[in-house]
């Protein structure tokens, strides 16, 4: 028995919320550990960062040496010493620039590699999640976790991360040199910034929550925009442009408000850091003058120290921007980790699973029950055997459990009780690679990709040649339809197949399934919502596609049931009748009532 995952994340989605409760450093560490590309050559990058930072202190040292030993030489200005100091300073500046360039290049390469790996992992994991888990998360939100959330991480790794590396090195080198010149003044500078460091630590928690809200509002906005674009035809058909526009505007405004609140919090840190920097500089000037009068600090050392204070203050001020980007990135990382932490409730057994041999499939449901999270049971104690090469129609009223039965059979979901066997092997023990090769489902909507007709049919078998595609369409009785298309196999189908009619999209979906050559074909009524002429064409294609293999069709139109070897009738999640059409239609019961109603509609 498989338990359906009903855990909700902190943001109300069906994805894991464990990452949302982690601390910032823990989240950052986990994110970097998930992408080894971030750590590639890190030692070399840190060395370059140290060298580029060390070069910045050459100017203060050169100024101090020039004043104290060059200009202040007891025998008069030492021009040779001054010339040497300036030359050394120029060389150091050039070396610093080269090291900074190399550090940038290495950091960009590492971060782009790590972010690409993170996107790929998140994308693949989304596809590993069951349809049940995916349906609990808005599509726009899922897309935002792989795109915009990772973009926030990208900005931090390539900008804030770079500033962080430089700032750490600059603080370290400046602090060491300040201690060399005057430990009293160094302690004074540290004491000035210590309260700010503690305040930022406390402020981080508040800002973290603010930026988590920003990422959630970004997901809401993307979901609303993408839904309105995909549903443009329906929106126009019902003249709902203004209503839809207002809905999108609400999500945009909510995102704006969340972003503004977060930025307002960040803006508070800038004047505070400026104030602390001014206080530290003033304190150094006053204390340094007193130390100079006492003969403990030379004029050159005091001027050099003021340069070093600037070097120390600038990373402290830059830290507020790094802090801002870091909180945004950590919020994005938490949402990405929320995807990766979600354990697929329909898991691939992988190498431990079994591979089914080719051949017509036998199916058995043993005491199968299913309920959607938080809802009542929709299937009750289903027991059924389906023999190889039989064509079975599943019928019943809307909500009777037909589609749930098909999704369980194709393992888009797992039952909460009982088990399903194919060729005597429990379905959850079959490797996905074998399962998807042996069992193919053709959904009712027949989703097509924005590519050519050939590319969409070939999706079921990537190595199929154009001749193979033509042969498959001919065997399905669709050669005349293919000849009538403007560019044959090269005909573009448009986004979601919108260049084709609903019936033509179903024909393409059938051809795609047929060329994949499965041993069990599951059809979620291919003839619904099409005109009678197209229904005849699809029915002819169905006869070709199901010949010689086990086929199970969810029948909304009972013409499918009439052509089946056997009919299974569902009502309220239970199998209430089973048998051939000719027998069931003469027996009082659910099927006879359905057939009578359907036949009456056809005569209208």
DRENVEXDREN-725020 format. One line per field, with one value per residue (C-alpha): residue number from 0; residue in one letter; x, y, z. Coordinates in nm, 4 decimals, decimal comma, padded with zeros to 6 digits, m for minus. Each point is the difference from the previous one (the first is absolute). Example, Ala and Ser with C-alpha at 12.3 -4.5 7.8 and 13.67 -1.06 7.14 Angstrom:
<recs>
tikol c(0/1);
votor c(A/S);
xx c(01,2300/00,1370);
yy c(m00,4500/00,3440);
zz c(00,7800/m00,0660);
</recs>
This chain:
<recs>
tikol c(0/1/2/3/4/5/6/7/8/9/10/11/12/13/14/15/16/17/18/19/20/21/22/23/24/25/26/27/28/29/30/31/32/33/34/35/36/37/38/39/40/41/42/43/44/45/46/47/48/49/50/51/52/53/54/55/56/57/58/59/60/61/62/63/64/65/66/67/68/69/70/71/72/73/74/75/76/77/78/79/80/81/82/83/84/85/86/87/88/89/90/91/92/93/94/95/96/97/98/99/100/101/102/103/104/105/106/107/108/109/110/111/112/113/114/115/116/117/118/119/120/121/122/123/124/125/126/127/128/129/130/131/132/133/134/135/136/137/138/139/140/141/142/143/144/145/146/147/148/149/150/151/152/153/154/155/156/157/158/159/160/161/162/163/164/165/166/167/168/169/170/171/172/173/174/175/176/177/178/179/180/181/182/183/184/185/186/187/188/189/190/191/192/193/194/195/196/197/198/199/200/201/202/203/204/205/206/207/208/209/210/211/212/213/214/215/216/217/218/219/220/221/222/223/224/225/226/227/228/229/230/231/232/233/234/235/236/237/238/239/240/241/242/243/244/245/246/247/248/249/250/251/252/253/254/255/256/257/258/259/260/261/262/263/264/265/266/267/268/269/270/271/272/273/274/275/276/277/278/279/280/281/282/283/284/285/286/287/288/289/290/291/292/293/294/295/296/297/298/299/300/301/302/303/304/305/306/307/308/309/310/311/312/313/314/315/316/317/318/319/320/321/322/323/324/325/326/327/328/329/330/331/332/333/334/335/336/337/338/339/340/341/342/343/344/345/346/347/348/349/350/351/352/353/354/355/356/357/358/359/360/361/362/363/364/365/366/367/368/369/370/371/372/373/374/375/376/377/378/379/380/381/382/383/384/385/386/387/388/389/390/391/392/393/394/395/396/397/398/399/400/401/402/403/404/405/406/407/408/409/410/411/412/413/414/415/416/417/418/419/420/421/422/423/424/425/426/427/428/429/430/431/432/433/434/435/436/437/438/439/440/441/442/443/444/445/446/447/448/449/450/451/452/453/454/455/456/457/458/459/460/461/462/463/464/465/466/467/468/469/470/471/472/473/474/475/476/477/478/479/480/481/482/483/484/485/486/487/488/489/490/491/492/493/494/495/496/497/498/499/500/501/502/503/504/505/506/507/508/509/510/511/512/513/514/515/516/517/518/519/520/521/522/523/524/525/526/527/528/529/530/531/532/533/534/535/536/537/538/539/540/541/542/543/544/545/546/547/548/549/550/551/552/553/554/555/556/557/558/559/560/561/562/563/564/565/566/567/568/569/570/571/572/573/574/575/576/577/578/579/580/581/582/583/584/585/586/587/588/589/590/591/592/593/594/595/596/597/598/599/600/601/602/603);
votor c(X/X/X/X/X/X/X/X/X/X/X/X/X/X/X/X/X/X/X/X/X/X/X/X/X/X/X/X/X/X/X/X/X/X/X/X/X/X/X/X/X/X/X/X/X/X/X/X/X/X/X/X/X/X/X/X/X/X/X/X/X/X/X/X/X/X/X/X/X/X/X/X/X/X/X/X/X/X/X/X/X/X/X/X/X/X/X/X/X/X/X/X/X/X/X/X/X/X/X/X/X/X/X/X/X/X/X/X/X/X/X/X/X/X/X/X/X/X/X/X/X/X/X/X/X/X/X/X/X/X/X/X/X/X/X/X/X/X/X/X/X/X/X/X/X/X/X/X/X/X/X/X/X/X/X/X/X/X/X/X/X/X/X/X/X/X/X/X/X/X/X/X/X/X/X/X/X/X/X/X/X/X/X/X/X/X/X/X/X/X/X/X/X/X/X/X/X/X/X/X/X/X/X/X/X/X/X/X/X/X/X/X/X/X/X/X/X/X/X/X/X/X/X/X/X/X/X/X/X/X/X/X/X/X/X/X/X/X/X/X/X/X/X/X/X/X/X/X/X/X/X/X/X/X/X/X/X/X/X/X/X/X/X/X/X/X/X/X/X/X/X/X/X/X/X/X/X/X/X/X/X/X/X/X/X/X/X/X/X/X/X/X/X/X/X/X/X/X/X/X/X/X/X/X/X/X/X/X/X/X/X/X/X/X/X/X/X/X/X/X/X/X/X/X/X/X/X/X/X/X/X/X/X/X/X/X/X/X/X/X/X/X/X/X/X/X/X/X/X/X/X/X/X/X/X/X/X/X/X/X/X/X/X/X/X/X/X/X/X/X/X/X/X/X/X/X/X/X/X/X/X/X/X/X/X/X/X/X/X/X/X/X/X/X/X/X/X/X/X/X/X/X/X/X/X/X/X/X/X/X/X/X/X/X/X/X/X/X/X/X/X/X/X/X/X/X/X/X/X/X/X/X/X/X/X/X/X/X/X/X/X/X/X/X/X/X/X/X/X/X/X/X/X/X/X/X/X/X/X/X/X/X/X/X/X/X/X/X/X/X/X/X/X/X/X/X/X/X/X/X/X/X/X/X/X/X/X/X/X/X/X/X/X/X/X/X/X/X/X/X/X/X/X/X/X/X/X/X/X/X/X/X/X/X/X/X/X/X/X/X/X/X/X/X/X/X/X/X/X/X/X/X/X/X/X/X/X/X/X/X/X/X/X/X/X/X/X/X/X/X/X/X/X/X/X/X/X/X/X/X/X/X/X/X/X/X/X/X/X/X/X/X/X/X/X/X/X/X/X/X/X/X/X/X/X/X/X/X/X/X/X/X/X/X/X/X/X/X/X/X/X/X/X/X);
xx c(00,0000/00,1271/m00,0776/m00,0767/00,2146/m00,2231/00,2728/m00,0404/00,2820/00,0142/m00,1232/m00,3061/00,1194/00,0259/00,3777/00,2263/00,0221/00,3098/00,2303/m00,2168/00,0809/00,3781/00,2363/00,1610/00,3496/m00,1380/m00,2016/00,3033/00,2183/m00,2532/m00,0480/00,3725/00,0464/m00,2734/00,2043/00,3619/00,0724/m00,0107/00,2960/00,2050/00,3345/m00,1178/00,3480/00,1471/m00,2824/00,0538/00,3737/m00,0657/m00,2467/00,2655/00,2603/m00,2372/m00,0867/00,3581/00,0857/m00,2394/00,2086/00,3100/m00,1151/m00,0425/00,3364/00,1665/m00,1481/00,1251/00,3487/00,0187/m00,0960/00,2099/00,3101/m00,0128/m00,1231/00,0871/00,3554/00,2369/00,2364/m00,2763/m00,2491/00,1287/m00,1071/00,1338/m00,1999/m00,3125/00,0451/00,0411/m00,3080/m00,2116/00,1250/m00,0726/m00,3435/m00,0731/00,1079/m00,2140/m00,3019/00,0426/00,0414/m00,3073/m00,2037/00,1112/m00,0808/m00,3415/m00,0744/00,1037/m00,2011/m00,3101/00,0320/00,0471/m00,2891/m00,2360/00,0890/m00,0456/m00,3260/m00,1510/00,0961/m00,1488/m00,3205/m00,0441/00,0400/m00,2481/m00,2578/00,0391/m00,0343/m00,3102/m00,1546/00,0630/m00,1336/m00,3197/m00,0503/00,0657/m00,2866/m00,3326/m00,2878/m00,1760/00,2836/00,0312/m00,3733/00,0310/00,2473/m00,0796/00,1917/00,1239/00,1344/00,1850/00,1497/00,1051/00,1909/00,2128/00,0332/m00,0432/00,0937/00,3238/00,0539/00,0055/00,2650/00,1905/00,0043/00,1375/00,2641/00,1301/m00,0360/m00,0593/00,2213/00,2800/m00,0420/m00,0046/00,3314/00,1664/m00,1481/00,1194/00,3503/00,0030/m00,1190/00,2638/00,2928/m00,1079/m00,0438/00,3460/00,1688/m00,1936/00,1270/00,3545/m00,0318/m00,1982/m00,1785/m00,1783/m00,1527/m00,0848/m00,1965/m00,1772/m00,1157/m00,1184/m00,1876/m00,1793/m00,1323/m00,0677/m00,3547/m00,0842/00,1143/m00,2283/m00,2905/00,0378/m00,0111/m00,3350/m00,1268/00,0791/m00,2874/m00,2575/00,1351/00,0073/m00,3759/m00,0571/00,1879/m00,1695/m00,3269/00,1491/00,0834/m00,3519/m00,1571/00,2264/m00,1350/m00,3589/00,0661/00,1611/m00,2850/m00,2641/00,1804/00,0724/m00,3571/m00,1437/00,2288/m00,0810/m00,3719/m00,0141/m00,2590/m00,2393/00,0544/m00,0941/m00,2926/m00,1594/00,1102/00,1875/00,3000/m00,0697/m00,0717/00,3165/00,1966/m00,1121/00,1063/00,3459/00,0240/m00,0757/00,2858/00,2337/m00,0953/00,0413/00,3482/00,0778/m00,1122/00,2025/00,3079/m00,0406/m00,0273/00,3136/00,1928/m00,1121/00,1507/00,3243/00,0045/00,0124/00,3430/00,1654/m00,0290/00,0842/00,3219/00,0839/m00,0477/00,2196/00,2688/m00,0018/00,0271/00,2905/00,1889/m00,0482/00,1128/00,3153/00,0838/m00,0371/00,1721/00,2695/00,0827/00,0394/00,2196/00,2055/00,0560/00,1109/00,2460/m00,1617/m00,1151/00,1830/m00,1715/00,0416/m00,1414/m00,3034/m00,0730/00,0521/m00,2316/m00,2712/00,0379/m00,0346/m00,3128/m00,1500/00,0952/m00,1578/m00,3148/m00,0768/m00,0583/m00,2083/m00,2156/m00,0016/m00,1110/m00,3460/m00,0375/00,1450/m00,2403/m00,2905/00,0941/00,0800/m00,3461/m00,1671/00,2224/m00,0594/m00,3763/00,0396/00,2206/m00,2585/m00,2662/00,2276/00,0978/m00,3711/m00,0323/00,3075/m00,1018/m00,3393/00,0230/m00,1841/m00,2954/00,0157/00,3627/00,1974/00,1458/00,2947/00,2619/m00,1808/m00,3144/m00,1013/m00,0049/m00,3019/00,0525/m00,1724/m00,3402/m00,3721/m00,0577/m00,2275/m00,1343/m00,1333/m00,1456/m00,0114/m00,2159/00,1103/m00,1222/00,0899/m00,0789/00,1347/00,1638/m00,2634/m00,2836/m00,2279/00,0910/m00,0567/00,0764/m00,1191/00,1406/00,0422/00,0732/00,0334/00,2027/00,0661/00,1288/00,2745/m00,1046/m00,3496/m00,1618/m00,1775/m00,2235/m00,0352/m00,3322/m00,1939/m00,1396/00,2301/00,1802/m00,0533/00,3771/00,0772/00,2894/00,1412/00,0034/00,2020/00,2471/00,0609/00,0553/00,2585/00,1513/m00,0520/m00,1247/00,0242/m00,2942/m00,0431/m00,1026/00,0291/00,2371/00,0162/00,1872/00,1108/00,1034/00,0036/00,2465/m00,1137/m00,0187/00,2127/00,2818/00,0262/00,2718/m00,1343/00,2095/m00,1730/m00,3424/m00,0067/00,1173/m00,2608/m00,2967/m00,0980/m00,2937/m00,1662/m00,1685/m00,3225/00,1558/00,2810/00,2665/00,2261/00,3292/00,0727/00,1833/m00,0722/m00,2458/00,2937/00,1700/m00,3197/m00,0620/00,3680/m00,0169/m00,1144/00,3082/00,2812/00,1907/m00,2966/00,0657/m00,2465/m00,0731/m00,0884/m00,2388/m00,1686/m00,0349/m00,1545/m00,2523/m00,0847/m00,0567/m00,2318/m00,1964/00,1154/00,1963/m00,2709/m00,0050/00,3788/m00,0190/m00,2531/00,2317/00,1754/00,3562/m00,0502/00,2203/00,1636/m00,3289/00,0452/m00,2645/00,0372/00,0145/m00,1916/m00,1050/m00,2276/00,0557/m00,1915/m00,3581/m00,0814/m00,0567/00,3282/00,1870/m00,1457/00,1128/00,3549/m00,0126/m00,1167/00,2725/00,2576/m00,1184/m00,0190/00,3563/00,1238/m00,1301/m00,1218/m00,1373/m00,2781/m00,1768/m00,2142/m00,2332/m00,1851/m00,2880/00,1528/m00,3338/m00,1510/m00,0767/00,0537/m00,2356/m00,1477/00,2268/00,3124/m00,1374/m00,0177/00,3584/00,1238/m00,1907/00,1664/00,3387/m00,0828/m00,0746/00,3460/00,1753/m00,1531/00,0269/00,2108/00,0567/m00,1846/m00,2076/m00,2007/m00,2170/m00,1754/m00,3239/m00,2048/m00,1693/m00,1394/00,0933/00,3363/m00,1696/m00,1974/00,3284/00,1727/00,0389/m00,1114/m00,1575/00,0735/m00,2580/00,0927/m00,2410/00,1057/00,3492/m00,1101/m00,0285/m00,3699/m00,0198/00,2309/m00,0464/m00,0316/m00,2104/m00,2674/m00,0616/00,0096/m00,2264/m00,2832/00,0367/m00,1707/00,2702/00,2405/00,1376/m00,3400/m00,1053/00,3188/m00,0369/m00,3647/00,0850/00,2941/m00,2035/m00,2753/00,2512/00,1380/m00,3445/m00,0519);
yy c(00,0000/00,3472/00,3015/00,3118/00,2918/00,2746/00,2145/00,3683/00,2483/00,3161/00,1931/m00,2168/m00,2126/m00,3752/00,0194/m00,0565/00,2812/m00,1254/00,2470/00,2931/m00,0698/m00,0216/00,2783/00,2201/m00,1492/m00,3542/00,0789/00,1592/m00,2967/m00,2528/00,1964/00,0134/m00,3681/m00,0952/00,1577/m00,1227/00,2350/00,2884/m00,1518/m00,0821/00,1842/00,1901/00,0001/00,1678/00,2562/00,0827/00,0393/00,2430/00,1861/00,0279/00,1251/00,2551/00,1198/00,0100/00,2225/00,2625/00,0585/00,0744/00,3583/00,0840/m00,1607/00,1834/00,3299/m00,0627/m00,0971/00,2949/00,2505/m00,1443/m00,1175/00,1774/00,3511/m00,0026/m00,1272/00,1860/00,0750/00,1384/m00,1678/m00,3352/00,0117/m00,3482/m00,1511/00,1884/m00,1194/m00,3612/00,0235/00,1384/m00,2733/m00,2764/00,1523/00,0054/m00,3643/m00,1024/00,1785/m00,1809/m00,3376/00,0747/00,0789/m00,3228/m00,2085/00,1668/m00,0793/m00,3647/m00,0290/00,1391/m00,2405/m00,3033/00,1060/00,0532/m00,3375/m00,1809/00,1758/m00,0503/m00,3678/m00,0387/00,1839/m00,2017/m00,3191/00,1275/00,0839/m00,3422/m00,1794/00,1985/m00,0506/m00,3751/m00,0294/00,1800/m00,2669/m00,2711/00,1276/m00,1702/00,1620/00,0228/00,2069/00,2169/00,0692/00,1408/00,2636/00,2709/m00,0408/00,3593/m00,0561/m00,3132/00,1876/00,2881/m00,2392/m00,1132/00,3438/00,3212/m00,1531/m00,1321/00,3419/00,1545/m00,2505/00,0880/00,3710/m00,0753/m00,2497/00,2240/00,3403/m00,0314/m00,3080/00,1864/00,2979/m00,2367/m00,1601/00,3354/00,1487/m00,2851/00,0208/00,3791/m00,0011/m00,2561/00,1751/00,3469/m00,1245/m00,1597/00,3107/00,2280/m00,2099/00,0398/00,3795/00,0508/m00,2614/00,2762/00,1515/m00,3482/m00,0843/00,3348/m00,0788/m00,3488/00,1326/00,2496/m00,2744/m00,2720/00,1196/00,0120/m00,3617/m00,1185/00,2080/m00,1492/m00,3488/00,0714/00,1878/m00,2975/m00,2042/00,2692/00,0606/m00,3741/m00,0230/00,3093/m00,1439/m00,3382/00,1881/00,1748/m00,3354/m00,1305/00,3124/m00,0405/m00,3530/00,1287/00,2629/m00,2457/m00,2480/00,2640/00,1334/m00,3435/m00,1184/00,3092/m00,0490/m00,3708/00,0636/00,3018/m00,1594/m00,0736/00,3481/00,1608/m00,2352/00,1136/00,3649/m00,0405/00,2150/00,2658/m00,2547/m00,1944/00,3234/00,0956/m00,3387/00,0336/00,3570/m00,1216/m00,2491/00,2621/00,2480/m00,2624/m00,0756/00,3733/00,0484/m00,2960/00,1129/00,3593/m00,1104/m00,2111/00,2785/00,2508/m00,2228/m00,0240/00,3770/00,0467/m00,1632/00,2501/00,3170/m00,2005/m00,1320/00,3508/00,1403/m00,2677/00,0586/00,3749/m00,0600/m00,2429/00,2415/00,2919/m00,2090/m00,1063/00,3596/00,1185/m00,2960/m00,0152/00,3693/m00,0557/m00,3063/00,2010/00,2766/m00,2671/m00,1277/m00,3419/00,0482/00,1772/00,2304/m00,2566/m00,2788/00,2101/00,0860/m00,3649/m00,1067/00,2302/m00,1713/m00,3343/00,1199/00,0743/m00,3511/m00,1407/00,2121/m00,0637/m00,3776/00,0691/00,2338/m00,2450/m00,2658/00,1568/m00,0621/m00,3500/m00,0511/00,1057/m00,2346/m00,2813/00,0108/m00,0013/m00,2872/m00,1990/00,0413/m00,1290/m00,2851/m00,1023/m00,0239/m00,2008/m00,2258/m00,0348/m00,1705/m00,2184/m00,0979/m00,1247/m00,3772/m00,1384/m00,2023/m00,1934/m00,1100/m00,1798/m00,3223/00,0521/m00,2730/m00,1899/m00,0237/m00,2525/00,0226/m00,1553/m00,2074/00,1123/m00,1450/00,0585/00,1022/m00,1544/00,2379/m00,0795/00,2355/m00,1550/00,1796/00,3388/00,3118/00,3652/00,3388/00,3423/00,1865/00,1430/m00,1503/m00,3030/m00,3318/00,0017/m00,3679/m00,2781/m00,3522/m00,0341/m00,3552/m00,0683/m00,2154/00,1122/m00,2691/00,0597/00,1368/00,0872/00,3337/00,1291/00,3061/00,1725/00,1840/00,1836/00,3352/00,3001/m00,0421/m00,3755/m00,0725/m00,0782/00,2414/m00,0808/m00,3673/00,0909/00,2169/m00,2776/m00,2503/00,2240/00,0807/00,3715/m00,0591/m00,2903/m00,1592/00,0584/m00,3637/m00,3242/m00,0568/m00,0046/m00,2693/m00,0079/m00,3427/m00,1127/00,2714/00,2681/00,3250/00,1890/m00,2516/00,0702/00,2394/00,3192/m00,0557/m00,3339/00,1214/00,3009/m00,2194/m00,2687/00,2180/00,3233/00,2244/00,2314/00,2767/00,1618/00,3384/m00,1422/00,2583/00,0952/00,1889/00,3096/m00,1859/m00,1778/m00,2852/m00,2389/00,1130/m00,0513/m00,3498/m00,0901/00,0985/m00,3553/m00,1438/00,2530/m00,2232/m00,0435/00,1164/00,1934/m00,3235/m00,1660/00,2847/m00,0205/m00,3771/00,0382/00,2563/m00,2237/m00,3009/00,2155/00,0966/00,3617/00,0236/00,2114/00,2362/00,0379/00,0739/00,2741/00,1918/00,3029/m00,1176/m00,3672/m00,1177/00,3434/00,1718/00,2095/m00,0793/00,3246/00,0493/m00,2786/m00,1167/00,2991/m00,0033/m00,3301/m00,0810/m00,1947/m00,3140/00,0421/00,0403/m00,3313/m00,1610/00,1218/m00,1252/m00,3419/m00,0150/00,0945/m00,2830/m00,2441/00,0595/m00,0462/m00,3583/m00,0636/m00,3324/00,1665/00,3064/00,2069/00,2486/00,2751/00,0213/00,1175/00,0654/00,2451/00,3553/m00,0701/00,0072/m00,3275/m00,0096/00,0423/m00,2545/m00,2587/00,0788/m00,0210/m00,3238/m00,1486/00,1123/m00,1489/m00,3371/00,0051/00,1246/m00,2603/m00,3007/m00,2792/00,1725/00,0428/00,3177/00,1753/00,2956/00,2460/00,0272/00,3187/m00,0851/m00,3498/m00,0693/m00,0941/m00,2412/m00,1570/m00,0849/m00,1370/m00,3672/00,0759/00,2886/00,0840/00,2285/00,2289/00,1688/00,1994/m00,1496/m00,3625/m00,2507/m00,0723/m00,1817/m00,1823/m00,1824/00,0440/00,2852/m00,2236/m00,1683/00,3116/00,2090/m00,2514/m00,0164/00,2540/00,2050/00,2912/m00,0903/m00,0410/00,3374/00,1682/m00,1549/00,0999/00,3589/00,0126/m00,1499/00,2559/00,2866/m00,1323/00,0113/00,3668);
zz c(00,0000/m00,0875/00,2143/m00,1967/00,1117/00,1389/00,1595/m00,0756/m00,0141/00,2006/m00,3016/m00,0343/m00,2889/m00,0238/00,0031/00,2974/00,2526/00,1847/m00,1741/00,1115/00,3658/m00,0450/00,1021/m00,2633/00,0332/m00,0054/m00,3151/m00,1641/00,0856/m00,1294/m00,3209/m00,0714/00,0903/m00,2487/m00,2807/00,0048/m00,2907/00,2496/00,1833/m00,3092/00,0220/00,3073/00,1570/m00,3089/m00,0077/00,3680/m00,0589/m00,2848/00,2226/00,2693/m00,2496/m00,1507/00,3483/00,1214/m00,2940/00,1335/00,3111/m00,2058/m00,0585/00,3735/00,0769/m00,2884/00,1197/00,3532/m00,1166/m00,2409/00,2703/00,2819/m00,1898/m00,3344/00,0699/00,3714/m00,0519/00,2386/m00,2863/m00,2250/m00,2349/m00,1302/m00,3660/m00,0758/00,2881/m00,1066/m00,3607/00,1164/00,2256/m00,2850/m00,2379/00,2507/00,0564/m00,3765/m00,0431/00,2982/m00,1450/m00,3349/00,1721/00,2100/m00,3130/m00,1726/00,3088/00,0303/m00,3663/00,0349/00,3227/m00,1741/m00,2912/00,2273/00,2221/m00,2945/m00,1503/00,3302/00,0832/m00,3468/00,0100/00,3466/m00,0886/m00,3191/00,2023/00,2597/m00,2682/m00,1595/00,3339/00,0909/m00,3454/00,0035/00,3516/m00,0999/m00,2655/00,2592/00,2137/m00,0437/m00,1871/00,3364/00,1510/m00,3098/m00,0046/00,3529/m00,1225/m00,2510/m00,3258/00,0106/00,3498/m00,1086/m00,2946/00,2252/00,2260/m00,2950/m00,1628/00,1998/00,3361/m00,1505/m00,1629/00,3471/00,1024/m00,3191/00,0862/00,3441/m00,1132/m00,2786/00,1652/00,3707/00,0213/m00,1737/00,2306/00,2954/m00,0965/m00,0581/00,3156/00,2212/m00,1408/00,0204/00,3621/00,0951/m00,1692/00,1152/00,3569/00,0099/m00,1365/00,2361/00,2908/m00,1313/m00,0130/00,3221/00,2034/00,1966/m00,3134/m00,1373/00,3155/m00,0265/m00,3580/00,0948/00,3024/m00,2238/m00,2324/00,2584/00,0865/m00,3729/m00,0439/00,2834/m00,1327/m00,3491/00,1480/00,1639/m00,3057/m00,2220/00,1426/m00,0732/m00,3495/m00,0718/00,0573/m00,2122/m00,2964/00,0336/m00,0467/m00,3058/m00,1605/00,0706/m00,1512/m00,3030/m00,0430/00,0304/m00,2659/m00,2434/00,0535/m00,0722/m00,3080/m00,1487/00,0604/m00,1691/m00,3017/m00,0381/00,0512/m00,2327/m00,2293/00,2878/00,1442/m00,3320/m00,0537/00,3278/m00,0331/00,3275/m00,0946/00,2635/00,2712/m00,0848/m00,0208/00,3491/00,1317/m00,1561/00,1297/00,3531/m00,0126/m00,1474/00,2700/00,2731/m00,1373/m00,0104/00,3600/00,1261/m00,1928/00,1225/00,3635/m00,0317/m00,1743/00,2647/00,2661/m00,1972/m00,0576/00,3775/00,0142/m00,2385/00,2134/00,3124/m00,1561/m00,1282/00,3491/00,1565/m00,2642/00,0690/00,3743/m00,0506/m00,2287/00,2369/00,2967/m00,1859/m00,0930/00,3591/00,1653/m00,2714/00,0502/00,3732/m00,0601/m00,2493/00,2553/00,2457/m00,2613/m00,0318/m00,3621/m00,2833/m00,2492/m00,2772/00,2154/00,0933/m00,3651/m00,1001/00,2844/m00,1327/m00,3396/00,1778/00,1815/m00,3409/m00,1144/00,3181/m00,0223/m00,3695/00,0431/00,3100/m00,2077/m00,2917/00,2468/00,0060/m00,3753/00,0366/00,2886/m00,2194/m00,2866/00,2425/00,1600/m00,3423/m00,1119/00,3180/m00,0442/m00,3572/00,1181/00,2569/m00,2704/m00,2289/00,2898/00,0742/m00,3393/00,0458/00,3551/m00,1149/m00,0115/m00,3059/00,1241/m00,3259/00,0006/m00,2682/00,1466/m00,2369/m00,0101/00,2765/m00,2126/m00,2622/m00,3786/m00,1691/m00,3140/m00,3186/m00,0812/00,0632/00,3616/00,2605/00,2658/00,3460/00,2640/00,3481/00,2592/m00,1314/00,1768/m00,0537/00,1530/m00,0867/00,2900/00,2305/m00,2014/00,0222/m00,1674/m00,3749/m00,0581/00,2308/00,0080/m00,3788/m00,1167/m00,3698/m00,2407/m00,3579/m00,2337/m00,2602/m00,3438/00,1232/m00,0731/00,3080/00,0330/00,3389/00,0283/00,2674/00,0995/00,0510/00,3330/00,0134/00,0111/m00,3659/m00,0479/00,3442/m00,1052/m00,3117/00,1924/00,2500/m00,2792/m00,1686/00,3431/m00,0189/00,3559/00,2443/00,1848/00,3717/00,0473/m00,1937/m00,2900/m00,3787/m00,1927/m00,3635/m00,1284/00,3646/00,1104/00,2474/m00,1917/00,2547/m00,0574/m00,3744/m00,1115/m00,1504/m00,3135/m00,0528/00,1130/m00,2354/m00,2866/00,0598/00,1031/m00,1761/00,0844/m00,2517/00,2018/m00,1063/m00,0775/m00,2184/00,0908/m00,2921/00,0051/m00,2058/m00,2757/m00,3267/m00,0422/m00,0473/00,3217/00,1976/m00,1339/00,0352/00,3670/00,0693/m00,1757/m00,0596/m00,2431/m00,2375/m00,3570/m00,2150/m00,1876/00,3319/00,0775/m00,3396/00,0379/00,3463/m00,1238/m00,2952/00,2278/00,2089/m00,3095/00,0149/m00,3265/m00,1657/00,2992/m00,0199/m00,3747/00,0702/00,2332/m00,1524/00,0703/00,0779/00,2841/00,0161/00,0827/00,3170/00,2620/00,1976/00,3737/00,1760/m00,3484/m00,0522/m00,3778/m00,0123/00,0910/00,3155/m00,2059/m00,1886/00,3285/00,1101/m00,3250/00,0615/00,3601/m00,1208/m00,2637/00,2625/00,2261/m00,2897/m00,1180/00,3585/m00,0397/00,3586/00,1180/00,1990/m00,1362/00,2372/m00,1695/00,1815/m00,2501/m00,3249/m00,1721/00,2477/m00,1201/m00,3712/m00,2956/m00,1349/m00,3075/00,2137/00,2472/m00,2792/m00,1028/00,3599/00,0559/m00,3077/00,1307/00,3397/m00,1593/m00,1568/00,3124/00,2329/m00,2312/00,1541/00,3347/00,3275/m00,0134/00,2694/m00,1004/00,2294/m00,1963/00,0140/m00,3293/00,0094/m00,3623/00,1499/00,2377/m00,2857/m00,1776/00,3121/00,0916/00,3521/00,1917/00,3658/00,1603/00,2914/00,2377/00,3085/m00,0110/m00,0247/m00,2852/m00,0263/m00,3358/m00,2348/m00,3272/m00,3782/m00,1326/m00,1489/00,3343/00,2174/m00,2213/00,0465/00,3795/00,2263/00,1661/m00,0275/m00,3433/m00,1640/00,1419/m00,1246/m00,3447/m00,0295/00,0958/m00,2421/m00,2873/00,0586/m00,0214/m00,3298/m00,1584/00,0916);
</recs>
